[in-house]
Amino acid sequence: MVTVSELVTAMNGKSATCNWDVVVSYRVGQLNAVLRKMWNRGHYSQADVDDVINVSTKKKTKFRLKVNSPTLQFVNNGTAALLTMGIEGDAYNYAADQQFDEKTPVTATFERGQYHLQVEVPIATIPAEVVESGDVETLKKDAKSDHLIVFADQDHKKGQNIVFHFQAIPPENWKIFSTDEKGNVNPKIDAFLSSAASALQQWFLRTVKLADYTIAKIVNEQSVDDPDSVLQPKSFVLSAQGQGDSACLSIFMQTKGSKYDPGDRNPKFSVAASPIPDGHDASIIIRYEILRDSFFIKTLSASLKTKDSPAPVIDLHIPGDPGFEFGVSIDRTFIKNGQDFDMIHPFLTQYSKGDTWHLRDHPIKLKIRDAEAKWSLSRTSSLEWGDIHNMGEAVSLSHGNAILEYSVKKENTIITTTDASISTLCVTFTKDDLHILARPDDDRRPWYMQLVSALGGGHWSNSIPDVYKNLHADFQDAEVHGASINFFATKNVFAGAGEDIIALREGTDGFKTPHDVLLLGGIVEGVKRSK
């Protein structure tokens, strides 16, 4: 077990996703409790099983059964998935030389709610993908390999579906058990009915290359705050670690809008003892590059891009540093006009060098650490000035350099999270955010001024004229508009469509940026997401 601070420290400056786009982790015990309640609602479809299976040379066994959609549970500290399918119907056992007809007597009956077919599958053998509605039929045609069983949604035409592939499931892993009225397992079961487990397993392997049973599905609607499907699941693998109460199941996902290939085939969260810290039941880790490119740079650029500044955001992140860092160019200009040789009054002529500064050529540094942003900039200009005092025959010259120090120091909360999305807050960069300070520059006294002063032709001044004092920028505000990215689908692959089983910490506390983005929360019973 690790604390939040220990987990963040362990993730600092390094990737923890094993080259996948998103890692969603659940405490196995809490996840199973929620899944058990969800599946017991019975809102999933059924499929008929009606096939003749040879179990001996003397007898034929025929089952007329309905196999309910599987419930899903993770056992052995999350290292295996337990699929349990309720079965109901009749079984017939008759001589091999007889023809089956409607007069064939029923040998045994599987009572509804009493008998269950169960198969245990090692997590390592379960790859998965998300398919669009029309692709399920394609999978049926293409699933030609022996021992390839795919579980998909029977009502697949309604949208995107989670498809699990179960390969090489050994016969001994298929079992039939019965329960009493209270749901307790009844160890005593008729031998003939028990033999149906092997028969059904053979039926699956011989006949069913794709079984249309619902295990899970994802939100079908295109999210308005993830139009590019950056965080819509595409494919994933499961991984488990830990023992007892600390055991957790992790889903390593490739997302639909990602430009990256699937990651390590056998991934494991290894930067800390667990991806879930004390006091939490779930976590989401989002790949650093996805948030950098598809969220921060995209959002900032959309607000600040202009004709003269077509690429206003650059990545300045130093490898190994936590958080994000960008150079942000704002297309605004500060102009301090030069006075040339303007007459101040009849006896004084003054000149001062001007300064024109395009902020787009000097990016503001933006550091994002957790939910907070720091904007900073520091630049200086050295400007020459001079005074000519003409008092009849007496003429005196004063020369000097003025240093203009430009700076930006702005801090604000830039990130907030809801239970389904990460959002940037609106930030306005105003003329008051650019501070200008003038000071004399004695260090830049040119060598020839010493000679000029010695000859009585003027002196070097360590003061600054009024023209450089109290300078203020004067330009139009630049606004960074708020934006959101939706991760709802990534955290609910085991829920029904539109249902939520992870409640994340909202606001600013649950958003951490050690390198990859870390979101923390708890597991709740699946509830419908509000529209």
C-alpha positions in Angstrom: 0.0 0.0 0.0 1.2 3.5 -0.8 0.1 7.0 0.2 -0.9 9.6 -2.4 2.4 11.5 -1.9 4.4 8.3 -2.2 2.7 7.4 -5.4 3.1 10.8 -6.9 6.8 10.9 -5.9 7.3 7.5 -7.5 5.7 8.6 -10.7 7.7 11.9 -10.9 9.4 12.4 -14.2 8.7 9.0 -15.7 6.0 7.2 -17.6 3.9 4.6 -15.8 1.6 3.4 -18.7 3.8 0.8 -20.3 3.4 2.6 -23.6 -0.4 2.4 -23.4 -2.6 5.5 -23.5 -4.6 5.1 -20.4 -4.4 2.9 -17.3 -7.6 2.4 -15.3 -7.1 0.5 -12.0 -9.7 -0.9 -9.6 -9.5 -2.6 -6.2 -10.7 -6.1 -7.0 -12.9 -6.5 -4.0 -14.8 -3.3 -4.4 -15.1 -3.8 -8.2 -16.6 -7.3 -7.7 -19.1 -6.1 -5.2 -20.4 -3.4 -7.7 -20.4 -5.8 -10.7 -22.3 -8.4 -8.7 -25.1 -5.9 -8.0 -25.1 -4.6 -11.6 -25.3 -7.9 -13.2 -28.1 -9.1 -10.9 -30.3 -6.4 -12.4 -30.9 -8.8 -15.3 -31.0 -6.1 -18.0 -28.8 -8.1 -20.3 -29.8 -10.4 -23.2 -30.0 -14.1 -23.4 -28.9 -16.6 -26.1 -30.4 -19.9 -27.1 -28.2 -23.0 -27.1 -29.6 -25.9 -29.0 -27.2 -28.5 -30.3 -26.6 -32.2 -30.4 -23.4 -33.2 -28.6 -21.9 -36.8 -28.7 -20.7 -37.7 -25.2 -20.3 -41.5 -25.8 -20.7 -44.1 -28.5 -23.9 -45.4 -26.9 -25.8 -42.3 -25.9 -26.6 -38.9 -27.3 -27.2 -35.9 -25.1 -29.2 -33.0 -26.3 -29.6 -29.7 -24.4 -32.3 -27.2 -25.0 -31.0 -24.4 -22.9 -30.8 -20.7 -22.6 -27.5 -19.4 -21.4 -27.8 -16.0 -19.7 -25.3 -13.3 -20.3 -22.1 -13.8 -18.3 -21.5 -12.1 -15.0 -17.9 -11.1 -14.5 -15.9 -11.5 -11.4 -12.1 -11.3 -10.8 -10.6 -13.9 -8.5 -7.2 -15.0 -7.2 -6.3 -11.5 -6.4 -7.4 -10.4 -9.8 -5.2 -12.8 -11.8 -8.2 -14.6 -13.3 -11.7 -13.7 -14.5 -14.6 -15.9 -13.5 -17.5 -15.9 -16.0 -20.7 -17.3 -14.6 -23.7 -17.9 -16.9 -27.1 -18.9 -15.7 -28.6 -21.8 -17.6 -32.1 -23.0 -17.8 -33.9 -25.6 -19.9 -34.0 -29.3 -20.5 -31.5 -32.1 -21.1 -32.2 -35.3 -23.0 -30.2 -38.6 -22.8 -31.2 -41.2 -25.3 -29.8 -44.1 -27.3 -27.5 -43.2 -30.1 -29.5 -45.2 -32.7 -32.7 -43.3 -31.9 -34.0 -40.2 -33.5 -34.7 -37.2 -31.3 -38.3 -35.9 -31.6 -40.7 -34.0 -29.4 -41.7 -37.3 -27.8 -38.2 -37.9 -26.4 -38.6 -37.8 -22.6 -36.8 -35.1 -20.6 -33.9 -36.6 -18.6 -33.2 -33.6 -16.4 -34.3 -30.0 -16.0 -32.1 -27.0 -15.3 -34.3 -24.8 -13.2 -34.2 -21.1 -13.8 -31.9 -19.3 -11.3 -30.6 -22.6 -9.8 -28.0 -23.8 -12.3 -25.0 -22.0 -13.5 -22.2 -22.6 -16.0 -18.9 -21.2 -14.8 -15.5 -20.9 -16.5 -12.3 -19.5 -15.0 -10.0 -17.7 -17.4 -6.5 -16.4 -16.6 -6.2 -12.7 -17.1 -3.1 -13.0 -19.3 -5.2 -14.8 -22.0 -7.8 -12.0 -22.3 -7.1 -9.4 -25.0 -10.0 -7.1 -25.8 -11.0 -4.4 -28.2 -13.8 -2.0 -28.9 -15.7 -2.6 -32.1 -18.3 -0.5 -34.0 -21.7 -1.8 -34.6 -21.1 -3.3 -38.1 -17.8 -4.9 -37.1 -19.3 -7.6 -34.9 -20.6 -9.5 -37.9 -17.2 -9.2 -39.4 -15.7 -10.8 -36.3 -18.1 -13.7 -36.6 -16.9 -14.4 -40.1 -13.3 -14.0 -39.4 -13.1 -16.0 -36.1 -11.9 -19.2 -37.7 -9.2 -20.2 -35.2 -9.9 -23.1 -32.9 -10.4 -22.3 -29.3 -11.2 -18.6 -30.1 -14.2 -17.5 -28.2 -15.3 -13.9 -28.4 -17.9 -12.4 -26.1 -19.7 -9.4 -27.6 -23.0 -7.6 -27.1 -26.0 -9.3 -28.6 -27.6 -6.0 -29.4 -24.4 -4.8 -31.1 -26.1 -2.7 -33.7 -26.8 0.0 -31.2 -23.2 1.2 -30.9 -19.7 0.5 -29.7 -19.1 -2.7 -27.7 -16.4 -4.3 -25.6 -15.3 -7.6 -27.1 -13.3 -10.1 -25.0 -11.4 -12.9 -26.7 -11.0 -16.0 -24.6 -8.4 -18.4 -26.0 -7.4 -22.0 -25.1 -9.7 -22.4 -22.1 -9.0 -25.9 -20.8 -12.0 -28.3 -20.3 -11.4 -28.6 -16.6 -12.1 -24.9 -16.1 -15.7 -25.4 -17.2 -18.0 -26.3 -14.3 -21.7 -26.4 -13.5 -23.0 -25.7 -10.0 -26.3 -25.2 -8.4 -27.5 -22.7 -5.8 -30.4 -22.8 -3.3 -33.1 -20.2 -2.9 -30.8 -18.0 -0.9 -28.0 -18.1 -3.5 -25.8 -20.5 -1.5 -23.8 -23.0 -3.5 -25.2 -26.5 -3.3 -22.3 -29.0 -3.5 -24.7 -31.8 -4.4 -25.6 -31.9 -8.1 -26.9 -34.6 -10.3 -24.0 -36.4 -12.1 -25.8 -36.2 -15.4 -26.3 -32.5 -15.0 -22.7 -32.0 -14.0 -21.6 -33.7 -17.1 -23.3 -31.0 -19.1 -20.3 -28.7 -18.2 -18.0 -30.8 -20.4 -20.6 -31.1 -23.1 -21.3 -27.4 -23.2 -17.6 -26.7 -23.2 -17.2 -28.9 -26.3 -20.2 -27.2 -27.9 -18.5 -23.8 -27.3 -15.2 -24.9 -28.8 -16.7 -26.7 -31.8 -19.6 -24.4 -32.7 -19.2 -20.9 -31.1 -16.4 -18.9 -32.5 -18.2 -15.8 -31.3 -20.9 -15.9 -28.6 -23.3 -13.0 -28.6 -23.4 -12.4 -24.9 -23.1 -9.0 -23.3 -20.2 -8.6 -21.0 -19.8 -4.8 -21.3 -20.3 -1.9 -23.6 -19.3 1.7 -23.7 -21.0 5.0 -24.2 -22.1 5.2 -27.8 -22.7 9.0 -28.1 -19.9 11.0 -29.5 -18.7 13.2 -26.6 -18.9 16.9 -27.4 -15.8 17.5 -25.3 -13.8 14.8 -26.9 -14.7 15.2 -30.6 -11.5 13.5 -31.7 -12.1 10.4 -29.5 -8.8 11.0 -27.8 -10.0 9.1 -24.7 -12.4 6.6 -26.3 -11.2 3.0 -25.7 -10.1 1.0 -28.7 -8.3 -2.0 -27.4 -6.9 -3.1 -24.1 -5.3 -5.8 -22.0 -5.8 -6.7 -18.4 -3.2 -7.0 -15.7 -3.4 -7.7 -11.9 -1.1 -7.2 -9.0 -1.1 -7.2 -5.2 -2.5 -9.6 -2.7 -5.6 -9.7 -0.5 -7.2 -6.4 0.1 -4.6 -4.5 -1.8 -5.1 -6.6 -5.0 -6.0 -4.4 -8.0 -7.0 -5.0 -11.6 -5.6 -2.6 -14.2 -6.9 -2.1 -17.7 -4.1 -0.8 -20.1 -5.9 0.9 -22.9 -5.2 2.1 -26.4 -7.6 4.9 -27.3 -9.4 5.5 -30.6 -8.0 9.0 -31.2 -4.5 8.2 -30.2 -1.7 8.2 -32.7 0.1 5.5 -30.7 0.1 1.7 -31.2 -0.9 -0.7 -28.4 1.7 -0.9 -25.6 3.5 -3.7 -23.9 1.7 -7.0 -24.4 2.1 -8.0 -20.7 2.1 -4.7 -18.9 2.5 -4.2 -15.2 2.4 -1.1 -13.1 5.9 -1.1 -11.7 6.9 2.4 -10.6 5.3 1.9 -7.2 3.8 -1.0 -5.2 0.3 -0.1 -6.5 -1.4 2.3 -8.9 -4.1 2.9 -6.2 -3.0 4.8 -3.0 -4.5 4.4 0.4 -8.0 5.8 0.9 -9.0 5.2 -2.7 -10.5 2.4 -4.7 -9.6 3.4 -8.2 -7.2 5.5 -10.3 -6.9 6.7 -13.9 -3.4 7.4 -15.4 -3.4 9.2 -18.7 -0.3 9.2 -20.9 1.6 12.4 -20.7 1.9 12.9 -24.5 -1.9 12.7 -25.0 -2.7 15.5 -22.6 0.2 17.5 -23.8 -0.6 17.3 -27.5 -4.3 16.7 -27.7 -5.4 18.9 -24.9 -3.0 21.6 -23.6 -1.3 22.5 -26.9 -4.5 22.1 -28.8 -6.5 24.3 -26.4 -3.9 27.0 -26.0 -3.3 27.1 -29.8 -7.0 27.4 -30.6 -7.2 30.6 -28.5 -3.9 32.3 -29.4 -3.3 31.3 -33.0 -3.2 34.3 -35.4 -2.0 35.0 -38.9 1.3 36.3 -37.7 1.6 33.6 -35.0 0.4 30.4 -36.6 2.1 28.1 -34.0 1.8 30.0 -30.7 2.6 27.1 -28.4 5.8 25.0 -28.1 6.8 22.3 -25.7 9.6 23.3 -23.3 9.4 20.4 -21.0 12.7 19.1 -19.6 12.8 15.3 -19.4 12.6 14.1 -15.8 10.7 17.2 -14.5 7.2 16.8 -13.2 4.3 18.6 -14.8 4.0 20.4 -18.2 5.9 23.3 -19.5 5.2 25.4 -22.6 6.3 28.5 -24.4 3.2 30.6 -25.2 3.4 33.3 -27.8 0.8 36.1 -27.5 0.4 38.2 -30.6 0.5 41.6 -28.9 3.0 44.5 -29.3 4.5 47.0 -26.8 5.8 50.2 -28.3 7.8 52.8 -26.5 8.3 55.5 -29.1 11.7 57.2 -29.4 11.7 61.0 -28.9 14.5 61.6 -31.4 15.6 65.2 -30.9 12.5 66.7 -29.4 12.7 70.1 -27.8 11.6 69.9 -24.2 11.8 73.7 -23.7 13.9 76.4 -25.4 17.1 75.5 -23.5 16.8 71.7 -23.5 16.7 69.2 -26.3 16.4 65.6 -25.4 16.6 62.4 -27.4 15.7 58.9 -26.3 15.9 55.6 -28.2 12.5 53.8 -28.7 11.7 50.2 -28.2 9.2 48.1 -30.1 8.6 44.6 -28.7 6.5 41.9 -30.3 5.5 39.5 -27.5 4.9 36.7 -30.1 8.7 36.7 -30.6 9.3 36.2 -26.9 7.1 33.3 -25.6 5.8 33.5 -22.0 6.8 30.4 -20.1 3.8 28.4 -18.8 4.4 25.8 -16.1 1.5 23.5 -15.1 1.9 21.5 -11.9 -1.2 19.7 -10.8 -4.1 22.1 -11.2 -2.0 25.3 -10.9 -0.4 27.4 -13.6 2.5 29.8 -13.4 3.1 32.3 -16.3 6.5 33.9 -16.3 8.7 36.1 -18.6 11.8 38.2 -18.2 13.4 40.4 -20.8 15.5 43.5 -20.8 16.2 46.3 -23.3 19.1 48.8 -23.1 18.1 52.2 -24.6 20.4 55.1 -25.1 19.3 58.7 -24.2 20.9 62.1 -24.0 20.2 65.8 -23.0 21.6 68.9 -24.6 21.4 72.0 -22.4 22.0 75.2 -24.4 22.5 78.3 -22.2 23.9 80.7 -24.7 27.5 80.1 -25.0 27.4 77.4 -22.4 26.4 74.0 -23.7 26.4 70.9 -21.5 25.7 67.3 -22.6 24.4 64.4 -20.6 24.3 60.9 -21.8 23.1 57.6 -20.4 21.5 54.2 -20.9 18.2 53.2 -19.5 17.4 49.5 -18.8 13.8 48.5 -19.3 12.9 45.3 -17.5 9.8 43.5 -18.8 8.4 40.8 -16.6 5.3 38.6 -16.3 4.5 36.8 -13.1 1.0 35.4 -13.1 -0.4 32.5 -11.1 -3.8 31.0 -11.4 -5.7 27.7 -11.1 -6.0 26.4 -14.6 -7.4 22.9 -14.2 -10.6 21.5 -12.7 -12.1 18.1 -13.0 -15.6 16.7 -12.9 -16.5 13.1 -12.6 -16.2 12.7 -16.4 -13.9 15.3 -17.8 -10.8 17.4 -17.3 -11.3 21.1 -18.0 -9.1 24.2 -18.4 -10.4 27.4 -17.0 -10.5 30.7 -18.9 -7.4 32.8 -18.5 -7.1 36.4 -19.6 -3.8 37.9 -20.3 -4.1 41.7 -19.9 -1.8 44.7 -20.3 -1.5 44.9 -16.5 0.2 41.5 -16.5 3.2 42.9 -18.3 5.2 44.9 -15.7 7.8 47.4 -16.9 10.6 48.8 -14.7 13.2 51.3 -15.7 16.6 51.7 -14.1 19.9 53.4 -15.2 22.5 51.2 -16.8 25.9 52.4 -15.6 27.5 49.1 -16.7 27.1 49.9 -20.4 29.0 53.2 -20.2 30.9 53.3 -23.5 34.6 53.8 -23.4 34.5 57.0 -25.6 32.3 58.7 -23.0 35.3 58.8 -20.6 37.2 60.7 -23.3 34.3 63.0 -24.0 33.9 63.8 -20.4 37.6 64.4 -20.0 37.5 66.9 -22.9 34.5 68.7 -21.3 32.1 67.5 -24.0 29.6 66.0 -21.6 29.2 63.5 -18.8 27.7 60.1 -18.3 24.5 60.2 -16.2 23.4 57.5 -13.7 19.9 58.7 -13.7 17.0 58.1 -16.2 14.9 60.7 -17.8 11.1 61.0 -17.2 10.3 59.6 -20.6 11.3 56.1 -19.3 9.4 56.4 -16.0 6.0 54.9 -15.3 5.7 53.0 -18.5 2.7 50.8 -19.1 1.8 48.4 -21.8 -1.3 49.3 -23.9 -2.7 46.4 -25.9 -5.9 44.4 -26.2 -6.6 41.5 -23.7 -5.6 38.0 -24.9 -8.0 35.3 -23.7 -7.3 31.6 -23.4 -10.7 30.0 -23.6 -11.7 27.1 -21.5 -12.0 23.6 -22.9 -12.7 20.0 -21.7 -11.7 16.5 -22.6 -13.9 13.6 -21.6 -12.6 10.4 -20.1 -16.0 8.8 -19.1 -15.7 5.9 -21.4 -12.3 4.8 -20.1 -13.4 4.3 -16.5 -16.5 2.3 -17.2 -15.7 -0.5 -19.5 -17.4 -3.0 -17.1 -20.5 -0.9 -16.7 -23.7 -0.8 -18.8 -24.0 1.9 -21.5 -23.9 5.3 -19.9 -23.4 3.9 -16.4 -20.7 5.1 -14.0 -18.8 2.9 -11.5 -15.9 5.2 -10.6 -16.5 8.4 -8.7 -13.5 10.7 -9.0 -12.5 13.5 -6.7 -13.8 16.6 -8.4 -12.4 20.1 -8.4 -8.6 20.6 -8.2 -7.5 18.1 -5.5 -7.8 14.9 -7.6 -5.6 16.1 -10.6 -1.9 15.2 -10.2 0.8 15.8 -12.8 4.0 13.9 -11.7 4.5 13.1 -15.4 1.5 11.1 -16.7 -1.7 12.6 -15.3 -3.1 10.9 -12.2 -6.8 11.0 -11.3 -8.0 9.4 -8.0 -11.4 8.2 -6.9 -13.6 5.4 -5.6 -15.8 2.6 -6.9 -19.5 3.1 -6.6 -22.5 1.1 -7.7 -23.2 1.7 -11.4 -25.5 4.7 -11.9 -26.8 6.3 -15.0 -24.8 9.3 -16.1 -26.9 12.4 -16.3 -27.2 13.9 -19.7 
